[in-house]
Amino acid sequence: MDTFTVKAVIWNPANPVNKVEVELIVDTGATYTVISTSILNKLGINPTRTVQVMLADNRVIEKPIGEVGIEIEGYRASATPVIFGDEGINLLGSVTMEQLGLAPDPVSKRLRPTVVLLM
């Protein structure tokens, strides 16, 4: 699938007044959202634990993970997990998309609301 980007506003759930707008690459292969460590530090986000992540070259490394509030196109989650990423790498992962009730539409290159399952 071709990639595309979306704009998001993120904030520290413990201090929601301090917000920043970021551009995220929609990545259906990423489980968690990834935000540059410098942005998370600026917002005062602290890691809560570390997770093992598999990279595109099949290497497995450990990365710190925390939580941010996020809003995309009016859809909002008060907290979603984010991996502390390398500089300039900001990805929207599948967990956050599911929390927001959004899914990528590869034809229009945008996010669309989904019908959620209640089974």
C-alpha positions in Angstrom: 0.0 0.0 0.0 1.2 3.5 -0.8 1.8 5.6 2.3 0.2 8.9 3.1 0.3 11.4 6.0 -2.2 12.9 8.4 -1.9 15.9 10.8 -2.5 15.1 14.4 -2.4 17.1 17.6 -0.8 15.3 20.5 -0.5 16.3 24.2 0.7 15.0 27.6 -2.4 13.5 29.3 -1.1 14.8 32.6 -0.8 18.4 31.2 -3.3 18.7 28.2 -2.7 22.4 27.8 0.7 21.9 26.2 -0.1 20.6 22.7 1.9 20.2 19.5 0.8 19.4 15.9 2.7 16.6 14.1 2.6 15.0 10.7 2.3 11.2 10.9 2.9 8.6 8.2 0.0 6.2 8.2 1.6 2.8 8.7 -0.6 -0.2 8.7 2.4 -2.4 9.5 3.2 -0.6 12.7 1.4 -1.8 15.9 2.1 1.3 18.0 2.3 4.9 17.0 5.9 6.2 17.0 6.8 9.8 17.8 10.3 11.4 17.8 11.8 11.3 21.3 12.6 15.0 21.1 8.8 15.8 20.7 7.8 13.5 23.5 10.5 15.1 25.8 9.2 18.6 24.9 5.8 17.5 26.0 7.1 16.0 29.2 6.1 12.4 28.3 7.9 9.8 30.4 8.4 6.2 29.4 6.3 3.7 31.4 8.1 0.6 30.2 10.1 -0.8 27.3 8.8 -3.0 24.5 10.5 -5.2 22.0 9.9 -4.1 18.4 10.7 -5.8 15.2 12.2 -3.5 12.5 11.7 -3.9 8.8 15.0 -5.8 8.5 13.8 -8.3 11.1 16.0 -7.1 13.9 14.4 -7.0 17.3 15.3 -4.1 19.6 14.0 -2.6 22.8 12.4 0.9 22.8 10.7 2.9 25.6 7.0 3.4 25.4 4.7 6.0 27.0 1.3 7.6 26.4 0.0 10.7 24.7 -3.4 12.2 24.0 -4.2 12.4 20.3 -6.7 14.0 18.0 -6.9 13.4 14.3 -9.7 15.0 12.1 -11.9 15.5 15.2 -11.4 12.0 16.5 -9.8 12.0 19.9 -8.3 9.5 22.4 -7.3 10.7 25.8 -4.4 8.3 25.9 -2.7 6.1 23.3 0.6 4.2 23.5 3.6 5.7 21.7 7.1 4.5 21.1 9.9 6.9 21.6 11.3 7.0 18.1 14.3 8.3 16.2 14.4 12.0 15.1 12.0 12.8 12.3 10.2 9.4 12.4 6.5 9.9 13.2 4.2 7.0 12.4 0.5 6.4 13.1 0.1 2.8 14.2 -2.8 0.4 14.1 -3.6 0.5 17.9 -4.2 4.3 17.7 -6.2 4.0 14.5 -8.4 1.4 16.2 -8.8 3.5 19.3 -9.9 6.4 17.1 -12.3 4.3 15.0 -10.4 5.1 11.8 -8.9 3.0 9.0 -6.8 3.9 6.1 -8.4 4.3 2.7 -5.6 3.6 0.2 -7.5 4.9 -2.8 -8.3 8.3 -1.4 -5.2 8.4 0.8 -7.0 9.4 3.9 -8.5 8.0 7.1 -12.1 7.0 7.1 -14.4 6.2 10.1 -15.0 2.5 10.6 -17.8 0.4 11.9 -16.6 -1.0 15.2 -17.4 -4.6 16.2 -19.4 -5.3 19.3 -19.3 -9.1 19.4 
